[in-house]
Amino acid sequence: MATYDDPRILRAIAHPTRNRVLHELSAAGSLRAADIAKRTGIPANQASFHLRQLAKYGLVEVAPDAGRDKRDRVWKLVDDDITLNPREIVEQPGGEAAYTVFQRSSVAWGHHLVDQAFQLPGEGEDPAKRIVSETSLRLTKDDADQLRRDLNEVVARYRDAGRRSDDDLDLYSVYQLIQPMPDLAGEHDPV
């Protein structure tokens, strides 16, 4: 697991298309720019541009062994687990602004995921494709850390199985939050 503390990396991954490229590479293991273009619906030259931007910040790299020949450029994540150190980032020049951009983008993406999860299934759509679950637990900090590790192991097992599969699989988003229960923040019960 690599921990990043460069504010420029936050700006790079705050871009929605680059963030989606990272998700595609995480799920697949390695892909060509043309594969990413097909999966995301963007032109191949844009996929190549975003891959080069991510490579500039050390997040992705060319996987020479994955190509069919020397001209076949296949990309992979440098590390499967991208961890950010926000405290160190905001203390650097430009860090607070970069963190604000990243935070806005991440919150917007989280809202989008939740909004999509709660959409009524369309005609003929399998309702089991959207699974929403919320659970409240009483935990010690150590228990919460163990829960995070356990969930990450389960997710990694499924990610690795998906990478080994030759089947045409759908891309799913698994969005986890493990945090102390937040206050209601000004919410009031309706009268």
C-alpha positions as CSV (number, residue, x, y, z in Angstrom):
1,M,0.0,0.0,0.0
2,A,1.4,3.4,-1.0
3,T,0.6,6.5,0.9
4,Y,0.6,9.7,-1.1
5,D,1.0,13.2,0.4
6,D,1.5,15.3,-2.8
7,P,-1.2,17.9,-3.3
8,R,-0.9,17.5,-7.1
9,I,-2.0,13.9,-6.8
10,L,-5.2,15.0,-5.2
11,R,-5.9,17.3,-8.1
12,A,-5.1,14.5,-10.6
13,I,-7.5,12.0,-9.0
14,A,-10.2,14.6,-8.3
15,H,-10.9,14.7,-12.1
16,P,-13.9,12.4,-12.6
17,T,-12.5,10.8,-15.8
18,R,-9.1,10.0,-14.2
19,N,-10.9,8.7,-11.1
20,R,-12.9,6.4,-13.4
21,V,-9.8,5.2,-15.1
22,L,-8.3,4.3,-11.7
23,H,-11.5,2.3,-10.9
24,E,-11.3,0.5,-14.2
25,L,-7.6,-0.4,-13.7
26,S,-8.3,-1.5,-10.2
27,A,-11.0,-3.9,-11.3
28,A,-9.3,-5.2,-14.3
29,G,-5.6,-5.2,-13.2
30,S,-4.3,-3.9,-16.5
31,L,-5.9,-2.4,-19.6
32,R,-5.0,-0.7,-22.9
33,A,-6.1,2.9,-23.5
34,A,-8.6,1.5,-26.1
35,D,-10.1,-0.8,-23.5
36,I,-10.5,2.1,-21.1
37,A,-12.1,4.2,-23.9
38,K,-14.6,1.4,-24.7
39,R,-15.5,0.9,-21.0
40,T,-15.9,4.6,-20.2
41,G,-17.3,5.9,-23.5
42,I,-14.5,8.4,-24.0
43,P,-12.3,8.7,-27.1
44,A,-9.1,6.6,-27.0
45,N,-6.9,9.7,-27.3
46,Q,-8.5,11.1,-24.1
47,A,-8.0,7.8,-22.3
48,S,-4.3,8.0,-23.3
49,F,-4.0,11.6,-22.1
50,H,-5.6,10.7,-18.7
51,L,-3.3,7.7,-18.3
52,R,-0.3,9.8,-19.0
53,Q,-1.4,12.3,-16.4
54,L,-1.9,9.6,-13.8
55,A,1.6,8.2,-14.8
56,K,3.1,11.6,-14.3
57,Y,2.1,11.4,-10.6
58,G,3.2,7.8,-10.1
59,L,-0.3,6.3,-9.9
60,V,-0.2,4.1,-13.0
61,E,2.6,2.6,-15.1
62,V,3.1,0.7,-18.3
63,A,3.0,-3.1,-17.8
64,P,5.4,-4.2,-20.5
65,D,4.9,-7.9,-19.8
66,A,1.1,-7.6,-20.4
67,G,1.5,-6.3,-24.0
68,R,1.3,-8.5,-27.1
69,D,4.4,-6.9,-28.4
70,K,6.7,-3.9,-27.7
71,R,4.3,-1.5,-29.4
72,D,1.3,-2.7,-27.3
73,R,1.0,-0.4,-24.4
74,V,-0.9,-1.9,-21.4
75,W,-1.3,0.1,-18.2
76,K,-1.7,-0.9,-14.6
77,L,-1.9,0.7,-11.2
78,V,1.4,1.1,-9.4
79,D,-0.3,0.0,-6.2
80,D,-3.7,-1.6,-5.7
81,D,-4.4,0.4,-2.6
82,I,-4.1,4.2,-3.0
83,T,-4.0,5.8,0.5
84,L,-3.9,9.5,1.0
85,N,-2.5,11.4,4.0
86,P,-4.8,14.5,4.1
87,R,-3.1,16.0,7.2
88,E,0.3,16.2,5.5
89,I,-1.3,17.3,2.2
90,V,-3.0,20.3,3.6
91,E,0.1,21.5,5.4
92,Q,2.0,21.8,2.1
93,P,1.8,24.8,-0.2
94,G,-1.4,24.5,-2.3
95,G,-2.4,21.5,-0.2
96,E,-5.5,23.0,1.3
97,A,-6.9,24.1,-2.1
98,A,-6.1,20.7,-3.6
99,Y,-7.8,19.0,-0.7
100,T,-10.9,21.2,-1.1
101,V,-11.1,20.2,-4.8
102,F,-10.6,16.5,-4.0
103,Q,-13.2,16.6,-1.2
104,R,-15.8,18.3,-3.4
105,S,-15.3,15.8,-6.1
106,S,-15.4,12.8,-3.7
107,V,-18.5,14.1,-2.0
108,A,-20.2,14.6,-5.4
109,W,-19.2,11.1,-6.4
110,G,-20.6,9.7,-3.2
111,H,-23.9,11.5,-3.7
112,H,-24.0,10.2,-7.2
113,L,-23.5,6.6,-6.1
114,V,-26.1,6.8,-3.4
115,D,-28.6,8.5,-5.8
116,Q,-28.1,5.7,-8.4
117,A,-28.4,3.0,-5.8
118,F,-31.8,4.3,-4.7
119,Q,-33.2,4.7,-8.2
120,L,-36.1,2.4,-8.9
121,P,-35.1,-0.4,-11.3
122,G,-36.0,0.2,-14.9
123,E,-38.2,-2.0,-17.0
124,G,-36.5,-5.4,-17.2
125,E,-33.6,-4.4,-14.9
126,D,-32.6,-6.9,-12.3
127,P,-33.3,-5.2,-8.9
128,A,-30.6,-7.5,-7.3
129,K,-27.9,-5.6,-9.1
130,R,-28.2,-2.7,-6.6
131,I,-27.6,-3.7,-3.1
132,V,-27.8,-1.0,-0.4
133,S,-27.0,-1.9,3.2
134,E,-26.5,0.3,6.3
135,T,-25.7,-1.1,9.7
136,S,-24.8,0.5,13.0
137,L,-22.4,-1.3,15.3
138,R,-20.9,-0.6,18.7
139,L,-17.2,-1.1,18.3
140,T,-13.9,-0.3,20.0
141,K,-11.4,1.5,17.8
142,D,-9.4,-1.8,17.5
143,D,-12.6,-3.6,16.4
144,A,-13.3,-0.9,13.8
145,D,-9.8,-1.2,12.5
146,Q,-10.2,-5.0,12.3
147,L,-13.6,-4.6,10.5
148,R,-11.9,-2.4,7.9
149,R,-9.1,-4.9,7.4
150,D,-11.6,-7.8,7.1
151,L,-13.8,-6.0,4.6
152,N,-10.8,-5.0,2.6
153,E,-9.7,-8.6,2.4
154,V,-13.1,-9.7,1.1
155,V,-13.1,-6.9,-1.5
156,A,-9.6,-7.8,-2.6
157,R,-10.6,-11.5,-3.0
158,Y,-13.4,-10.5,-5.3
159,R,-11.3,-8.0,-7.2
160,D,-8.6,-10.6,-7.8
161,A,-11.2,-13.2,-8.9
162,G,-12.6,-10.6,-11.4
163,R,-9.1,-10.0,-12.7
164,R,-8.6,-13.7,-13.4
165,S,-11.9,-14.2,-15.1
166,D,-12.2,-14.3,-18.8
167,D,-15.9,-13.6,-18.7
168,D,-17.3,-10.2,-19.7
169,L,-18.1,-9.0,-16.2
170,D,-20.0,-5.8,-15.1
171,L,-18.2,-3.2,-13.1
172,Y,-19.6,-2.7,-9.6
173,S,-18.9,0.0,-7.2
174,V,-18.3,-1.0,-3.5
175,Y,-18.5,2.1,-1.4
176,Q,-17.5,1.7,2.2
177,L,-17.8,4.1,5.1
178,I,-16.6,3.1,8.6
179,Q,-16.7,6.0,10.9
180,P,-18.1,7.1,14.2
181,M,-21.8,7.9,13.8
182,P,-22.0,11.6,12.9
183,D,-24.2,14.1,14.7
184,L,-27.5,15.0,13.1
185,A,-26.0,18.4,12.2
186,G,-29.0,20.6,12.4
187,E,-31.5,18.0,11.3
188,H,-34.8,18.1,13.2
189,D,-37.6,15.6,13.4
190,P,-40.5,16.8,11.3
191,V,-43.4,18.1,13.4
